[in-house]
Amino acid sequence: MSPDLSPLAVNVADLLHRHGARRHEDLRARLEGISVVGTWVAPDDVVHVEATLESVSDGILVSGTVSAPWHGECRRCLAPLSGASSVEVRELYEPHAREGETYPLRHEHVDLEPLAREALLLELPLAPLCRADCLGICPTCGADLNEGPCGCAPAARDPRWAALDDLRLGE
């Protein structure tokens, strides 16, 4: 592999000349810059791409799974969180890629890195919670309300929103 290719670039010369031929690839790489809002894949975490590459009339069809661990903070209490994302992919690589529809097939190589990045970015949780009933932190003193009440006086209600207090959703 040449030094200018990404760690997820795959040579597909053997597939291009035999329609219907397929090959399984099991690749692992460290990729930087995968983050959305308060969730990210750390630069030292391994992104795993397990895919079948198949020669079709238009190019190379890639089907498989992209997975990686993720890290973040609870959106309510800011506690550190971690988890794993795994997403199914099925995309076409062709010599004359159509923007937003297919990926480019360049010099008998398919680069799975952009596919892996996009799949993970769409799969990362936008607002993770440490648990469904997380109480968050006190807006006055910053205490973690999951550990018990903080002792601050309840916040006064804004009279401009009083009419909304009378609404009961789902009743």
Backbone bond lengths (Angstrom), bond angles and torsions (degrees), N, CA, C in turn:
res aa  C-N    CA-C-N  psi(-1)  N-CA   C-N-CA  omega(-1)  CA-C   N-CA-C  phi
1 M - - - 1.453 - - 1.525 108.08 -
2 S 1.328 118.03 136.82 1.461 120.71 -179.36 1.524 109.44 -76.72
3 P 1.348 117.02 155.80 1.465 120.41 -175.46 1.517 114.39 -65.40
4 D 1.357 118.77 -18.98 1.465 119.51 -178.49 1.527 113.00 -86.70
5 L 1.328 118.11 -3.21 1.456 120.94 178.09 1.521 110.44 -87.90
6 S 1.315 116.07 149.39 1.460 120.51 -179.96 1.530 109.80 -72.58
7 P 1.339 116.85 163.97 1.472 119.31 179.00 1.530 113.07 -66.59
8 L 1.331 117.24 -12.49 1.461 120.38 179.13 1.534 112.14 -108.46
9 A 1.336 116.79 19.46 1.461 120.79 176.22 1.526 108.42 -82.75
10 V 1.327 115.59 137.80 1.464 121.41 -176.98 1.528 109.33 -127.46
11 N 1.319 116.51 131.52 1.457 121.82 175.80 1.529 108.00 -77.77
12 V 1.334 116.23 126.57 1.460 120.78 -177.53 1.526 112.09 -121.21
13 A 1.333 116.99 21.31 1.467 120.77 -178.42 1.526 111.23 -55.60
14 D 1.324 117.98 -39.78 1.470 121.63 -179.29 1.523 112.63 -66.00
15 L 1.337 117.88 -25.37 1.462 121.43 -179.39 1.526 112.43 -86.94
16 L 1.316 117.31 -31.52 1.456 121.27 -173.19 1.521 113.75 -62.89
17 H 1.297 117.47 -28.72 1.464 120.75 -175.16 1.521 112.96 -98.04
18 R 1.321 117.75 5.83 1.469 121.30 179.23 1.523 108.69 -136.82
19 H 1.332 117.32 93.24 1.472 120.99 179.84 1.520 110.19 -58.99
20 G 1.307 115.48 136.31 1.456 121.68 -179.78 1.518 113.32 90.26
21 A 1.334 117.29 -12.05 1.470 119.97 178.44 1.517 108.87 -68.94
22 R 1.320 115.68 147.52 1.461 119.82 179.45 1.514 110.09 -141.69
23 R 1.341 113.88 157.39 1.465 120.73 -179.30 1.527 108.42 -149.13
24 H 1.308 115.72 141.71 1.470 121.56 178.17 1.528 109.14 -93.68
25 E 1.330 116.33 137.60 1.466 122.36 176.93 1.523 108.91 -125.82
26 D 1.315 115.32 137.24 1.462 122.50 177.00 1.520 106.23 -126.76
27 L 1.331 116.73 99.81 1.460 121.95 -172.13 1.522 111.22 -117.63
28 R 1.316 114.86 148.50 1.462 121.56 176.85 1.519 108.11 -136.35
29 A 1.335 116.13 139.10 1.467 120.42 179.99 1.517 109.71 -155.85
30 R 1.308 114.62 158.15 1.465 121.00 172.68 1.524 107.30 -100.59
31 L 1.324 116.74 126.55 1.458 121.77 -177.60 1.526 109.17 -124.99
32 E 1.312 116.56 133.92 1.466 121.05 179.07 1.513 110.97 -94.68
33 G 1.316 115.82 157.00 1.456 121.08 171.33 1.516 116.27 81.64
34 I 1.330 118.11 24.02 1.465 119.66 176.37 1.520 107.22 -100.44
35 S 1.333 116.08 101.34 1.466 119.86 179.75 1.520 109.56 -155.70
36 V 1.320 114.02 151.73 1.454 121.67 176.72 1.526 107.35 -146.90
37 V 1.329 116.97 130.94 1.464 124.84 -178.03 1.532 108.90 47.66
38 G 1.327 119.89 -111.59 1.457 122.43 -178.37 1.517 112.92 -110.98
39 T 1.326 118.07 26.74 1.456 122.06 -178.90 1.528 108.24 -129.65
40 W 1.336 116.03 140.57 1.458 118.79 -176.61 1.525 111.54 -151.82
41 V 1.325 114.48 160.04 1.465 122.77 168.88 1.522 104.34 -101.47
42 A 1.320 117.42 119.80 1.461 121.51 -176.94 1.532 110.50 -65.17
43 P 1.331 117.33 146.43 1.468 120.61 -178.70 1.529 113.81 -58.86
44 D 1.330 117.47 -24.72 1.466 118.96 179.62 1.533 112.89 -94.53
45 D 1.331 117.91 0.87 1.470 121.28 174.97 1.520 109.86 -80.43
46 V 1.309 116.18 149.13 1.462 121.63 -178.44 1.523 110.24 -93.06
47 V 1.333 115.47 128.54 1.458 122.92 172.97 1.523 106.33 -93.09
48 H 1.326 116.44 127.27 1.463 121.92 -176.50 1.530 108.99 -109.48
49 V 1.326 115.83 124.64 1.460 121.70 176.90 1.517 107.44 -118.38
50 E 1.310 115.60 116.86 1.462 121.97 176.78 1.521 105.83 -117.29
51 A 1.344 116.66 114.52 1.456 119.01 -171.56 1.523 112.15 -145.70
52 T 1.319 114.01 154.99 1.449 122.02 171.12 1.516 106.83 -107.21
53 L 1.329 116.34 127.31 1.451 122.57 177.87 1.516 107.03 -104.25
54 E 1.330 116.02 127.45 1.465 120.55 -176.56 1.522 109.97 -129.66
55 S 1.321 116.17 132.90 1.452 121.65 177.02 1.520 109.48 -77.23
56 V 1.337 115.75 122.17 1.469 121.87 177.16 1.528 107.52 -124.80
57 S 1.305 117.55 171.94 1.467 120.74 -174.89 1.526 113.15 -59.48
58 D 1.335 118.15 -32.66 1.470 121.26 -177.98 1.525 113.96 -88.23
59 G 1.325 118.88 -15.54 1.460 121.42 -177.01 1.511 111.57 159.28
60 I 1.318 115.99 -128.82 1.465 122.74 -179.23 1.523 108.47 -122.05
61 L 1.325 116.04 125.06 1.461 122.18 176.70 1.519 108.07 -95.44
62 V 1.324 116.19 126.34 1.464 122.35 179.61 1.524 108.10 -110.24
63 S 1.333 116.33 122.06 1.470 122.10 178.25 1.521 108.06 -129.15
64 G 1.321 116.92 135.17 1.459 118.66 178.35 1.507 113.13 167.66
65 T 1.336 114.59 -149.24 1.457 122.27 -175.04 1.522 110.27 -133.09
66 V 1.325 115.43 138.40 1.465 122.31 172.67 1.525 106.26 -116.36
67 S 1.334 116.50 129.59 1.464 118.88 -179.52 1.527 110.48 -141.29
68 A 1.323 114.60 154.21 1.462 121.59 178.93 1.523 109.31 -166.73
69 P 1.322 116.96 151.94 1.468 119.47 171.95 1.528 109.50 -75.43
70 W 1.316 116.44 153.12 1.459 120.78 176.55 1.518 110.17 -130.40
71 H 1.327 115.44 162.23 1.466 122.79 -179.72 1.520 107.64 -135.37
72 G 1.310 116.23 156.48 1.453 120.04 178.65 1.507 111.09 -177.61
73 E 1.335 114.60 -162.86 1.465 121.44 177.83 1.515 108.83 -130.76
74 C 1.320 114.90 147.76 1.464 120.06 174.98 1.525 108.03 -61.73
75 R 1.314 116.76 133.69 1.464 119.96 -177.09 1.527 112.37 -69.84
76 R 1.325 118.33 -16.27 1.461 120.55 -179.04 1.522 113.34 -101.18
77 C 1.342 118.14 -45.39 1.466 119.81 -174.61 1.522 113.46 -111.95
78 L 1.328 117.63 -3.55 1.459 124.02 177.69 1.530 114.02 67.28
79 A 1.327 117.70 16.56 1.466 120.75 176.08 1.528 108.93 -68.72
80 P 1.333 117.40 143.79 1.467 119.28 177.95 1.526 111.25 -65.63
81 L 1.333 115.69 141.05 1.464 122.08 -179.33 1.514 109.61 -131.57
82 S 1.317 115.37 160.06 1.458 120.20 170.88 1.518 107.82 -151.30
83 G 1.293 115.03 159.38 1.457 121.57 -179.89 1.512 109.25 -167.21
84 A 1.303 116.18 -165.36 1.461 120.62 178.64 1.523 108.82 -137.24
85 S 1.319 115.29 140.23 1.461 121.43 176.12 1.520 108.44 -112.84
86 S 1.310 114.47 140.51 1.460 120.63 175.93 1.521 106.76 -141.50
87 V 1.322 116.64 127.87 1.454 120.33 -175.42 1.524 109.92 -135.49
88 E 1.331 114.66 137.58 1.465 121.57 176.87 1.523 108.45 -79.10
89 V 1.335 116.29 139.34 1.458 121.19 178.13 1.529 109.51 -129.20
90 R 1.318 114.69 151.60 1.466 122.23 175.01 1.524 105.96 -156.26
91 E 1.330 115.91 101.67 1.460 121.02 -173.99 1.521 110.97 -136.84
92 L 1.329 115.08 153.97 1.450 122.47 -179.26 1.525 109.97 -104.41
93 Y 1.333 115.61 133.32 1.460 123.01 172.42 1.527 106.24 -108.56
94 E 1.337 115.95 127.70 1.461 119.15 -179.44 1.527 110.85 -139.83
95 P 1.345 117.34 157.09 1.461 120.62 -175.93 1.533 113.45 -58.06
96 H 1.307 118.11 -37.53 1.465 121.83 179.21 1.527 107.88 -116.00
97 A 1.318 114.88 78.53 1.462 121.05 -175.81 1.518 111.55 -61.73
98 R 1.329 114.94 143.20 1.457 121.96 176.10 1.522 107.90 -98.49
99 E 1.315 115.77 121.68 1.466 121.88 -176.04 1.530 111.55 -49.99
100 G 1.322 115.98 126.08 1.449 121.53 177.99 1.518 115.06 78.01
101 E 1.334 117.99 -3.96 1.467 120.49 -178.46 1.518 112.87 -116.83
102 T 1.338 116.86 -42.33 1.459 120.61 -179.34 1.523 109.18 -134.41
103 Y 1.328 115.90 169.29 1.460 122.66 178.14 1.521 109.69 -105.40
104 P 1.342 117.40 153.80 1.466 119.32 -177.68 1.533 113.17 -77.94
105 L 1.329 114.12 140.31 1.465 123.30 171.76 1.522 104.53 -102.27
106 R 1.336 117.08 111.76 1.465 120.76 -172.97 1.523 110.94 -119.58
107 H 1.323 114.96 121.98 1.462 121.42 173.19 1.524 112.49 49.12
108 E 1.288 116.56 47.88 1.466 124.25 178.39 1.525 113.23 63.81
109 H 1.346 116.19 26.19 1.462 121.79 176.92 1.525 109.74 -128.73
110 V 1.315 116.20 144.33 1.462 121.47 167.32 1.526 106.20 -113.62
111 D 1.309 116.20 133.33 1.465 121.22 178.51 1.521 107.50 -102.77
112 L 1.321 116.01 110.09 1.467 121.14 -177.70 1.531 112.75 -82.82
113 E 1.333 117.93 -5.03 1.461 120.27 -178.59 1.533 112.91 -62.74
114 P 1.352 120.32 -49.98 1.475 118.27 178.19 1.529 112.37 -59.86
115 L 1.322 117.19 -37.68 1.463 121.24 177.47 1.529 110.47 -62.71
116 A 1.334 116.80 -46.19 1.469 121.29 179.95 1.528 110.81 -62.77
117 R 1.317 116.91 -44.32 1.471 120.86 179.54 1.524 111.62 -59.95
118 E 1.336 116.30 -50.95 1.464 120.19 -177.91 1.521 111.77 -62.86
119 A 1.333 116.85 -42.76 1.465 120.12 -179.57 1.523 110.76 -62.24
120 L 1.329 117.60 -44.15 1.466 120.70 -179.59 1.527 111.64 -68.78
121 L 1.325 117.53 -41.02 1.470 119.70 179.23 1.524 111.60 -59.55
122 L 1.334 116.00 -38.39 1.459 119.18 179.16 1.528 112.45 -74.28
123 E 1.311 117.57 -20.71 1.467 121.89 -176.10 1.532 112.92 -95.03
124 L 1.328 118.16 -21.57 1.476 120.09 -178.27 1.523 110.33 -61.96
125 P 1.334 117.38 138.46 1.472 119.27 178.94 1.525 110.99 -66.35
126 L 1.331 116.14 134.25 1.457 120.65 -179.68 1.525 112.13 -79.48
127 A 1.310 117.37 -32.98 1.461 121.41 -176.99 1.529 108.89 -141.83
128 P 1.334 118.02 73.04 1.461 120.03 -177.49 1.528 112.24 -69.27
129 L 1.323 115.22 149.88 1.463 122.25 176.32 1.520 109.39 -120.07
130 C 1.340 116.14 144.95 1.462 119.58 176.87 1.526 109.89 -69.38
131 R 1.319 116.21 -30.83 1.468 123.29 173.78 1.526 107.61 -161.87
132 A 1.302 116.58 157.83 1.467 121.10 -174.16 1.531 112.84 -61.84
133 D 1.333 117.81 -33.18 1.466 120.15 -177.47 1.534 112.70 -100.34
134 C 1.331 117.82 26.59 1.467 121.54 179.35 1.531 109.31 -58.26
135 L 1.331 116.74 131.35 1.460 122.19 -178.47 1.526 112.87 -89.26
136 G 1.318 117.21 -13.69 1.462 120.64 178.16 1.513 112.69 81.43
137 I 1.333 115.22 -156.90 1.458 120.75 -179.45 1.528 109.65 -117.40
138 C 1.309 115.78 155.17 1.462 121.69 178.66 1.525 108.36 -68.08
139 P 1.336 118.28 128.86 1.467 120.00 -179.96 1.529 112.78 -70.11
140 T 1.328 116.99 -14.61 1.461 119.94 -178.57 1.522 111.69 -92.17
141 C 1.344 117.07 -54.07 1.468 119.71 -174.34 1.523 113.89 -107.27
142 G 1.330 117.87 -12.72 1.460 120.73 177.88 1.526 114.72 83.69
143 A 1.319 117.89 9.65 1.473 120.84 179.85 1.530 110.17 -71.26
144 D 1.322 116.11 147.18 1.464 121.98 177.17 1.527 107.87 -75.68
145 L 1.330 117.01 111.46 1.466 121.73 -176.60 1.526 112.56 -72.97
146 N 1.335 118.31 -11.40 1.460 121.30 174.83 1.528 110.91 -70.49
147 E 1.325 117.13 -21.85 1.465 122.36 -179.92 1.524 111.94 -90.09
148 G 1.323 117.89 -3.14 1.458 122.27 179.35 1.517 110.59 130.50
149 P 1.354 116.02 169.22 1.462 119.58 -179.73 1.529 110.35 -65.48
150 C 1.329 115.82 152.40 1.464 119.98 -174.42 1.524 113.17 -95.78
151 G 1.301 119.26 -19.24 1.458 120.90 -179.98 1.514 114.15 96.33
152 C 1.320 117.67 -1.94 1.477 120.07 176.65 1.525 109.02 -72.52
153 A 1.317 115.95 151.24 1.460 120.61 175.81 1.524 108.62 -68.55
154 P 1.335 117.92 142.52 1.470 119.41 177.84 1.526 110.63 -58.18
155 A 1.294 116.01 142.86 1.462 120.58 -179.52 1.527 109.57 -67.88
156 A 1.314 115.62 139.97 1.463 120.58 177.83 1.521 108.91 -69.96
157 R 1.315 115.38 141.24 1.464 119.35 179.64 1.523 109.75 -79.20
158 D 1.298 114.60 142.85 1.457 121.05 178.50 1.527 107.63 -77.30
159 P 1.334 119.00 120.79 1.467 121.06 -176.39 1.535 112.73 -62.90
160 R 1.307 117.92 -22.30 1.466 119.87 -179.88 1.527 111.43 -66.41
161 W 1.328 117.02 -21.20 1.469 121.38 -178.08 1.524 111.69 -104.98
162 A 1.325 119.02 8.44 1.458 123.72 -174.86 1.546 112.14 -57.54
163 A 1.305 117.65 -37.49 1.464 120.39 -178.75 1.533 111.21 -62.91
164 L 1.313 116.88 -30.70 1.462 119.88 179.34 1.530 111.69 -73.01
165 D 1.317 117.61 -25.39 1.469 120.41 177.66 1.518 111.46 -63.39
166 D 1.337 117.14 -25.69 1.462 120.80 -179.11 1.536 112.69 -80.46
167 L 1.307 117.52 -15.43 1.457 119.97 -179.57 1.521 111.00 -76.09
168 R 1.275 116.46 140.73 1.470 122.27 176.24 1.522 107.21 -125.60
169 L 1.293 117.00 109.64 1.460 121.00 -179.34 1.522 109.84 -77.27
170 G 1.317 116.14 139.84 1.459 121.57 175.21 1.515 113.95 80.72
171 E 1.274 119.10 9.00 1.467 120.13 179.53 1.500 110.58 -103.89
